[in-house]
Amino acid sequence: MKLAFNYVLKLKSLPRNPCHDVVFETPLSDFSSVTKSEPNLVANTFEHFKNANISLNIIDNLHAQCPPPWEEHNINVDISLTKQNKENTSEVAYQKEFFRIKEKFSNHYAVFTDGSKLEEKVAAAAYFPEHPDRSKATRLRDGASVFSAELEGIALALTEIRKLSKYHKNFVIYSDSLSALQAIQSRNFKVIDIRRLYNLIRKFPPYVHISFVWIPAHVGIRGNENVDKLAKAALNRASCSGKLICYSDLKPKINSYINSVWQKNWDAEGANKLHEVLPNLGEDLHRRGDGGGRKQETAMCRLRVGHTWLTQSYLLKNEEQPFCYACDSLYTVRHILIECPDFQDTRGKYYSVTDLYRLFREVNPTRIAGYLKDLGVYGKI
């Protein structure tokens, strides 16, 4: 399902792909299966998109022109403030460093950009300290990523800078998004918005120079605080911009939907022996660093799955399922670890839980291994 989702998403963003029209322009009725027992992949995937409340009409295409690799651009990216460890650097220290950089760009026209996201709502803004009336903010389509919002904020700034290029030659854009600035610095043209930013910069007069500077967020830098307020205020706008979003921005929503379907199907398997061990999919029961080493970790994994040599070897030997020699019950992992009354005294030395769910969460694996060693069966796991 996940592969089908991702394929359809990517294909939607590639209208020149030969398969695009086949998938998106062909009536769904033409995809009818030969047999009713095998639902068609395309029709089934579109049905899941509908159930996940994901519209394919908001996906941007990836065919924006790439700037020529030999072309020079009058831009500079300064991420020197990343050398400071944020955990060990005070707000005052960051502010001093910012003023040092600000002095370096004293002859530049300054702009601050930011992106904001709250649940599904996403917004971007550009703040002009010298002319606040030029500041811009927009709300993006729901589901867009913070990365896309940060790049949109920079695009808002560049659009306004183009108008100001009649009066200024040097500009500096301050952003708290390291990933966005690194993508600009590395000319990562796999990202459609990076291509568009460079195409926008190409239209500037040759005398215009733009510098991008990374600054930390929420350390009391006034311009950053102001643009943050602008972006957050835009989250409450009733209407969104018409800008389409990158297909990859929808992947988290798809993953969430797939996990919910998977969980729903798993909840219907209440009788499955593994459901008690892991009722909530995605939970990691592997407890590393307990001092038992790889052998113990392997044994614990086999116990959680319920497949051990001790309890399942009869299948390989083509024999009857063994019974417990002590109480004549079926020999299973649950019986050995929880149920067998004959092992109760030995079990009580190591733990007292009465179900597998608590056993694999509350009891240290070393104690479980100790119990099995005391029984003399640890080597047969």
Secondary structure per residue as TSV (DSSP state, phi and psi in degrees):
chain	resnum	aa	ss	phi	psi
A	1	M	-	360.0	-44.6
A	2	K	H	-63.9	-41.8
A	3	L	H	-62.6	-39.8
A	4	A	H	-66.3	-43.1
A	5	F	H	-56.5	-52.3
A	6	N	H	-64.4	-36.1
A	7	Y	H	-65.2	-46.8
A	8	V	H	-64.2	-40.2
A	9	L	H	-59.1	-51.7
A	10	K	H	-64.4	-40.7
A	11	L	H	-63.9	-36.2
A	12	K	H	-62.3	-30.4
A	13	S	T	-84.7	-1.3
A	14	L	-	-122.8	74.7
A	15	P	T	-63.9	-18.2
A	16	R	T	-87.3	-5.7
A	17	N	S	-66.3	135.8
A	18	P	H	-57.3	-27.9
A	19	C	H	-83.8	-11.1
A	20	H	H	-59.7	-52.4
A	21	D	H	-67.6	-31.9
A	22	V	H	-62.2	-41.7
A	23	V	H	-82.4	-41.4
A	24	F	H	-100.2	-16.0
A	25	E	S	-106.0	-9.1
A	26	T	S	-88.0	131.8
A	27	P	-	-57.4	141.3
A	28	L	G	-61.3	-27.6
A	29	S	G	-63.3	-24.2
A	30	D	G	-75.7	-11.4
A	31	F	G	-94.2	17.9
A	32	S	-	-60.2	140.2
A	33	S	-	-77.3	157.0
A	34	V	S	-66.8	-39.3
A	35	T	S	-122.9	144.3
A	36	K	T	-68.2	-23.3
A	37	S	T	-74.2	-12.8
A	38	E	S	-121.4	90.8
A	39	P	-	-61.9	141.4
A	40	N	-	-65.2	139.9
A	41	L	H	-62.3	-45.9
A	42	V	H	-64.8	-50.5
A	43	A	H	-61.3	-40.2
A	44	N	H	-65.3	-40.4
A	45	T	H	-67.4	-41.3
A	46	F	H	-63.1	-35.0
A	47	E	H	-65.1	-39.2
A	48	H	H	-67.4	-37.5
A	49	F	H	-59.9	-40.1
A	50	K	H	-65.6	-44.2
A	51	N	H	-65.7	-32.0
A	52	A	T	-82.5	-2.3
A	53	N	T	59.4	44.0
A	54	I	-	-114.7	119.9
A	55	S	-	-91.6	130.3
A	56	L	G	-79.9	-9.9
A	57	N	G	-77.7	-8.0
A	58	I	G	-98.7	4.4
A	59	I	B	-85.4	129.4
A	60	D	-	-76.7	152.7
A	61	N	-	-92.0	157.9
A	62	L	S	-102.5	22.8
A	63	H	-	-102.4	25.1
A	64	A	-	-67.9	143.2
A	65	Q	-	-65.7	136.9
A	66	C	-	-84.2	132.0
A	67	P	-	-61.1	145.3
A	68	P	-	-57.4	135.7
A	69	P	T	-64.9	-22.9
A	70	W	T	-85.7	-6.7
A	71	E	-	-78.6	132.1
A	72	E	-	-88.3	146.4
A	73	H	-	-128.1	138.5
A	74	N	S	-80.8	65.6
A	75	I	E	-132.2	158.5
A	76	N	E	-145.5	139.8
A	77	V	E	-118.8	123.5
A	78	D	E	-116.0	110.5
A	79	I	-	-118.7	32.0
A	80	S	G	-63.4	-25.9
A	81	L	G	-69.6	-13.4
A	82	T	G	-70.4	-14.2
A	83	K	G	-67.9	-21.7
A	84	Q	S	-79.2	133.5
A	85	N	-	-80.0	116.6
A	86	K	G	-63.3	-32.5
A	87	E	G	-67.7	-31.0
A	88	N	G	-105.2	7.0
A	89	T	-	-113.8	126.0
A	90	S	-	-76.0	163.5
A	91	E	H	-61.7	-39.0
A	92	V	H	-62.7	-41.4
A	93	A	H	-63.9	-41.0
A	94	Y	H	-65.0	-39.7
A	95	Q	H	-63.5	-39.2
A	96	K	H	-63.5	-42.1
A	97	E	H	-65.0	-37.5
A	98	F	H	-64.5	-43.2
A	99	F	H	-64.8	-31.3
A	100	R	H	-65.3	-45.0
A	101	I	H	-67.6	-38.9
A	102	K	H	-60.0	-37.9
A	103	E	H	-65.3	-36.6
A	104	K	H	-61.9	-35.4
A	105	F	T	-105.9	34.9
A	106	S	T	-64.3	-26.1
A	107	N	T	-94.9	14.5
A	108	H	S	-106.1	147.9
A	109	Y	E	-81.8	122.8
A	110	A	E	-94.7	143.3
A	111	V	E	-139.0	140.3
A	112	F	E	-113.3	136.6
A	113	T	E	-126.8	156.0
A	114	D	E	-162.0	157.6
A	115	G	E	-126.4	151.2
A	116	S	E	-140.8	147.5
A	117	K	E	-142.4	134.2
A	118	L	E	-135.1	108.3
A	119	E	T	57.3	-116.6
A	120	E	T	-91.4	-17.0
A	121	K	E	-75.8	138.6
A	122	V	E	-137.6	140.3
A	123	A	E	-147.3	162.2
A	124	A	E	-140.2	156.7
A	125	A	E	-152.9	156.4
A	126	A	E	-133.3	128.1
A	127	Y	E	-116.6	130.8
A	128	F	-	-110.8	100.0
A	129	P	S	-57.3	-38.5
A	130	E	S	-75.0	-28.0
A	131	H	-	-138.6	78.1
A	132	P	G	-55.5	-26.5
A	133	D	G	-67.5	-17.6
A	134	R	G	-84.9	-7.7
A	135	S	-	-60.9	144.1
A	136	K	E	-127.4	149.2
A	137	A	E	-149.2	147.8
A	138	T	E	-149.4	149.7
A	139	R	E	-100.3	127.5
A	140	L	E	-85.4	171.3
A	141	R	-	-63.5	146.0
A	142	D	T	-59.4	138.7
A	143	G	T	99.3	-12.1
A	144	A	-	-64.7	153.5
A	145	S	-	-84.3	162.2
A	146	V	H	-62.6	-36.7
A	147	F	H	-58.8	-45.0
A	148	S	H	-64.6	-37.0
A	149	A	H	-65.1	-41.5
A	150	E	H	-63.1	-41.9
A	151	L	H	-68.3	-33.5
A	152	E	H	-67.1	-37.3
A	153	G	H	-60.8	-41.5
A	154	I	H	-66.4	-37.8
A	155	A	H	-63.8	-38.9
A	156	L	H	-60.9	-42.5
A	157	A	H	-64.0	-45.2
A	158	L	H	-65.3	-36.7
A	159	T	H	-62.2	-41.5
A	160	E	H	-74.6	-34.3
A	161	I	H	-62.3	-35.3
A	162	R	H	-59.4	-36.0
A	163	K	H	-71.3	-34.6
A	164	L	H	-80.3	-10.3
A	165	S	T	-65.6	-10.9
A	166	K	T	-71.9	-23.8
A	167	Y	T	-114.2	-18.0
A	168	H	-	-134.0	151.7
A	169	K	S	-106.2	-33.3
A	170	N	E	-115.7	132.9
A	171	F	E	-131.9	149.5
A	172	V	E	-130.9	128.8
A	173	I	E	-109.0	119.3
A	174	Y	E	-96.9	126.4
A	175	S	E	-136.0	145.5
A	176	D	S	-97.3	11.3
A	177	S	-	-100.4	101.6
A	178	L	H	-66.2	-39.4
A	179	S	H	-63.4	-38.2
A	180	A	H	-66.5	-43.8
A	181	L	H	-69.3	-35.5
A	182	Q	H	-66.8	-36.5
A	183	A	H	-65.7	-37.9
A	184	I	H	-68.1	-43.6
A	185	Q	H	-63.4	-39.9
A	186	S	T	-87.4	1.0
A	187	R	T	52.9	52.3
A	188	N	-	-77.7	83.8
A	189	F	T	-77.9	0.8
A	190	K	T	-67.6	-24.9
A	191	V	S	-87.2	119.4
A	192	I	H	-60.0	-36.8
A	193	D	H	-70.2	-27.4
A	194	I	H	-68.5	-40.4
A	195	R	H	-58.2	-44.5
A	196	R	H	-67.9	-36.1
A	197	L	H	-62.8	-44.7
A	198	Y	H	-66.8	-37.5
A	199	N	H	-65.2	-32.5
A	200	L	H	-70.1	-41.1
A	201	I	H	-65.4	-33.3
A	202	R	H	-61.5	-23.9
A	203	K	T	-83.6	-7.9
A	204	F	S	-72.2	152.7
A	205	P	-	-59.1	148.7
A	206	P	T	-62.6	-21.2
A	207	Y	T	-82.3	-7.8
A	208	V	-	-82.1	131.3
A	209	H	E	-122.1	132.8
A	210	I	E	-121.2	130.3
A	211	S	E	-113.5	139.9
A	212	F	E	-111.6	131.3
A	213	V	E	-128.2	129.6
A	214	W	E	-84.0	134.9
A	215	I	-	-131.1	148.2
A	216	P	-	-72.8	148.7
A	217	A	S	-86.2	152.3
A	218	H	S	57.2	46.1
A	219	V	S	-123.6	18.7
A	220	G	S	87.8	12.7
A	221	I	-	-77.3	117.9
A	222	R	H	-57.2	-47.9
A	223	G	H	-60.6	-39.9
A	224	N	H	-66.8	-39.2
A	225	E	H	-65.9	-39.4
A	226	N	H	-67.2	-42.7
A	227	V	H	-70.8	-30.1
A	228	D	H	-63.7	-41.5
A	229	K	H	-64.9	-39.7
A	230	L	H	-60.9	-45.9
A	231	A	H	-65.4	-42.1
A	232	K	H	-67.6	-35.4
A	233	A	H	-65.5	-34.7
A	234	A	H	-68.8	-19.7
A	235	L	T	-61.2	-27.4
A	236	N	T	-91.4	4.0
A	237	R	-	-66.1	144.0
A	238	A	S	-71.5	-33.8
A	239	S	S	-112.5	152.4
A	240	C	-	-103.9	161.4
A	241	S	-	-71.1	160.9
A	242	G	S	-81.5	2.9
A	243	K	-	-64.6	129.6
A	244	L	-	-74.6	162.1
A	245	I	B	-114.8	155.9
A	246	C	-	-67.4	141.8
A	247	Y	G	-57.5	-34.3
A	248	S	G	-67.7	-21.0
A	249	D	G	-66.5	-21.6
A	250	L	G	-87.9	-7.6
A	251	K	H	-61.0	-41.5
A	252	P	H	-59.2	-39.0
A	253	K	H	-67.3	-38.1
A	254	I	H	-64.4	-45.4
A	255	N	H	-60.3	-39.7
A	256	S	H	-64.2	-41.8
A	257	Y	H	-65.6	-45.3
A	258	I	H	-60.9	-42.3
A	259	N	H	-63.6	-36.8
A	260	S	H	-68.3	-39.4
A	261	V	H	-65.9	-42.8
A	262	W	H	-61.0	-44.3
A	263	Q	H	-65.2	-40.3
A	264	K	H	-62.3	-43.9
A	265	N	H	-65.8	-37.0
A	266	W	H	-69.6	-35.9
A	267	D	H	-63.7	-26.8
A	268	A	T	-76.4	-8.7
A	269	E	T	-101.1	43.3
A	270	G	T	-59.3	-26.9
A	271	A	T	-80.1	-11.6
A	272	N	S	-65.1	134.9
A	273	K	H	-62.9	-24.7
A	274	L	H	-81.7	-14.3
A	275	H	H	-65.3	-36.0
A	276	E	H	-65.8	-36.7
A	277	V	H	-71.8	-41.2
A	278	L	-	-137.1	77.8
A	279	P	S	-71.5	-27.7
A	280	N	S	-109.2	110.0
A	281	L	T	-64.8	145.5
A	282	G	T	96.3	-13.5
A	283	E	-	-75.1	134.2
A	284	D	-	-96.5	113.9
A	285	L	-	-96.1	-2.1
A	286	H	-	-73.1	118.1
A	287	R	-	-110.8	94.9
A	288	R	-	-88.0	160.6
A	289	G	-	80.1	20.7
A	290	D	S	-86.7	-0.6
A	291	G	S	89.3	0.4
A	292	G	S	-90.4	-12.9
A	293	G	H	80.6	-178.3
A	294	R	H	-65.9	-37.2
A	295	K	H	-61.2	-43.7
A	296	Q	H	-66.4	-40.0
A	297	E	H	-62.4	-39.7
A	298	T	H	-64.6	-41.9
A	299	A	H	-63.1	-43.1
A	300	M	H	-63.7	-38.7
A	301	C	H	-63.1	-43.3
A	302	R	H	-65.6	-37.0
A	303	L	H	-66.9	-41.5
A	304	R	H	-63.8	-40.5
A	305	V	H	-73.3	-25.8
A	306	G	T	86.8	12.2
A	307	H	-	-115.1	102.9
A	308	T	-	-127.8	161.0
A	309	W	H	-62.7	-35.5
A	310	L	H	-63.3	-39.1
A	311	T	H	-103.5	-17.8
A	312	Q	H	-118.0	-4.4
A	313	S	H	-63.8	-21.0
A	314	Y	H	-62.1	-27.8
A	315	L	H	-66.7	-38.4
A	316	L	H	-73.7	-30.3
A	317	K	H	-89.0	-3.0
A	318	N	T	57.8	48.5
A	319	E	-	-117.2	174.7
A	320	E	-	-75.1	151.2
A	321	Q	-	-63.5	131.1
A	322	P	-	-73.2	155.8
A	323	F	B	-112.4	153.3
A	324	C	-	-66.1	127.7
A	325	Y	T	-67.4	-19.5
A	326	A	T	-87.4	-42.3
A	327	C	T	-127.0	5.3
A	328	D	-	62.1	31.7
A	329	S	-	-102.4	161.5
A	330	L	B	-57.8	137.3
A	331	Y	-	-84.8	99.4
A	332	T	-	-127.1	167.2
A	333	V	H	-61.9	-42.6
A	334	R	H	-61.3	-41.0
A	335	H	I	-63.0	-43.4
A	336	I	I	-68.1	-44.4
A	337	L	I	-80.9	-28.4
A	338	I	I	-125.8	-44.6
A	339	E	I	-93.9	-37.3
A	340	C	-	-58.1	117.2
A	341	P	G	-68.5	-25.9
A	342	D	G	-71.1	-23.0
A	343	F	G	-96.8	5.5
A	344	Q	H	-61.0	-43.1
A	345	D	H	-63.9	-44.4
A	346	T	H	-65.1	-41.0
A	347	R	H	-63.8	-36.9
A	348	G	H	-63.3	-20.6
A	349	K	T	-72.1	-20.9
A	350	Y	T	-114.2	-35.6
A	351	Y	-	-164.0	165.9
A	352	S	-	-129.8	9.5
A	353	V	-	-69.5	156.4
A	354	T	-	-119.5	13.0
A	355	D	S	-149.5	157.4
A	356	L	H	-69.9	-29.8
A	357	Y	H	-58.9	-50.1
A	358	R	H	-73.4	-32.2
A	359	L	H	-58.5	-48.5
A	360	F	H	-83.1	0.9
A	361	R	H	-113.6	-35.4
A	362	E	H	-103.0	-23.1
A	363	V	S	-99.8	132.4
A	364	N	-	-62.8	132.3
A	365	P	H	-54.0	-30.1
A	366	T	H	-64.7	-33.4
A	367	R	H	-72.9	-37.1
A	368	I	H	-63.9	-43.6
A	369	A	H	-63.3	-38.8
A	370	G	H	-62.4	-39.9
A	371	Y	H	-62.3	-45.5
A	372	L	H	-67.6	-34.6
A	373	K	H	-66.5	-37.9
A	374	D	H	-63.9	-33.3
A	375	L	H	-78.2	-16.5
A	376	G	T	82.2	21.7
A	377	V	-	-118.0	1.8
A	378	Y	G	-60.3	-37.9
A	379	G	G	-71.7	-9.3
A	380	K	G	-103.6	8.1
A	381	I	-	-74.1	360.0
